[in-house]
Amino acid sequence: MKIVILNGSPKGEPSVTMQYVKFIQKHYPDHEYLFHNISSRIKKIEKDDDLFDAIMADIESCDSIIWSTPVYTLFVPAQYMRFLELVHERNVAQAFKNKSTIVMTTSIHFYDHTAHRYMHAVCDDLEMNYIGYFSAEMDDLRKSRGRETLLKFAKNYFEASEQKFHHQKRYQPIAPGNDTFEPAVVSKKLDAHHKKIVLVTDHKPQDTGIQAMIRRFSDTYAETIDIINLWDINIQGGCTGCIKCGYDNNCMYKDDFSAFYRSRILPADIVIFAMALTGRNISSKFKEYFDRRFFMNHVPELKDKQVGYLISGRMSRMPYLYDFCQGSVEWQQANLAGIVCDESGDSDEIDASIQKLAEQVITFSENAYCQPQTFLGVGGSKIFRDDIWGKLRLVFQADYRYYKKTGSFNFPHKRYKSRLTIFVVMLLTKIPGFRKEFYSRIKTEMYKPHKNIVENCDVKSI
Ligand SMILES: Cc1cc2nc3c(=O)[nH]c(=O)nc-3n(C[C@H](O)[C@H](O)[C@H](O)COP(=O)(O)O)c2cc1C
């Protein structure tokens, strides 16, 4: 088989993920492997037609494609997403049709599932024969079990490719969006109570849907809100993964992104992301924003802020995007005040929803309301806590200092009293009589402390 590998790592050659592909190559040397560094050369690929055409010619003539990429900010790097945009903008999607394909990533398993679902949808759109995904923890290759699993995956990939078994599609194509929202005139303006509201957007002149939503949102308030279009900021490129920011949160880029982030996003009480969906996801421009935000590493710098989304496009066809929107807010310990999408095309409904969001961000902010994290926030925070305490500590020293200072290393084994009680009671449960009594009372014992609070609480205070 002739296999094209599209390397999504912004690091280019020294990519961890690529070592997984090269490991497969070493064990299956009879195939032809053609490597293309996509993310690290995206600017050149975009400008140089010959280079773009050469990549597309290899894709056209190959039997199979391996998407090899790190997980970046819950999806894949912005540069990789830009490449996918180019494929559609330049009408060359046909080159991918019917090729067998796999998606391989490395990560720390923080929202690798959203990245894979997105890439699966991309493959379905390109009418490829999607065989499966391999989501490795970045260090799996260093373990014999990891290598073994990788080779089993590779075996299945080659067999399935050769059998030409056609896998079912999972994602329905995206029908054209509904750009018909007509905002109502706002008669009574809302007092923002001096809350600092910042709205970040990526719209281009043709994105009229999101512009109408932004107008409606900002018109709600008596005060002027801070609206930032990412195209107006000097951002030289996507995150390169150099991790120099790990020591002290200073980005190696000398452009305006970090200063903008520190001066306009960090002081805000309320952050609204107003996005024009592009292809199968948020635009690569918005993704560049989220990737470049990585100079803050794993510090939840949006903590206690209200966050809302205005989204123009077919969000319901992008189920992974809900996890992205909610998960990015929850792990940050911010509050997801709401998501409004214009997909229905029903102007009254969209209008009322934007009004509600505009009101809600103010009341929630005034009341310092932050709803409890779901699995998306709890699970994500625990991955960061463990890795920053453990193997990532050396690289992410700024994170380590922050987590230590804020008591974020809240491991359960530090709860000595509870550990001692559990130890003693576990010993006692070895006695059959005690065990019987213990399990017969567990239901009532579990709810008793909660019941006590409900019965004895003072309605005027907490
Ligand atoms: C900007 C940036 C964002 C990242 N986002 C995630 C993420 O959302 N989830 C995750 O598990 N790992 C994330 N990582 C870690 C990388 O996925 C991981 O280090 C990967 O192994 C790098 O692969 P590469 O060497 O091929 O680029 C991120 C790393 C960087 C630099």
The ligand as a Gaussian input file, in Angstrom:
#p B3LYP/6-31G(d) Opt

LIG

0 1
 C       -1.000000      24.105000      22.859000
 C       -1.124000      22.717000      23.397000
 C       -2.373000      22.237000      23.685000
 C       -2.529000      20.938000      24.150000
 N       -3.777000      20.504000      24.429000
 C       -3.963000      19.248000      24.887000
 C       -5.281000      18.789000      25.177000
 O       -6.283000      19.486000      25.019000
 N       -5.400000      17.529000      25.652000
 C       -4.324000      16.720000      25.865000
 O       -4.524000      15.606000      26.332000
 N       -3.061000      17.131000      25.579000
 C       -2.859000      18.368000      25.086000
 N       -1.600000      18.799000      24.791000
 C       -0.469000      17.863000      24.924000
 C       -0.084000      17.209000      23.586000
 O       -1.185000      16.589000      22.996000
 C        0.982000      16.135000      23.803000
 O        2.100000      16.698000      24.395000
 C        1.365000      15.431000      22.516000
 O        1.996000      14.210000      22.841000
 C        2.342000      16.222000      21.657000
 O        2.570000      15.489000      20.471000
 P        3.577000      15.948000      19.348000
 O        4.981000      15.851000      19.927000
 O        3.368000      14.982000      18.236000
 O        3.275000      17.336000      18.946000
 C       -1.399000      20.097000      24.345000
 C       -0.126000      20.605000      24.076000
 C        0.014000      21.905000      23.605000
 C        1.383000      22.436000      23.315000

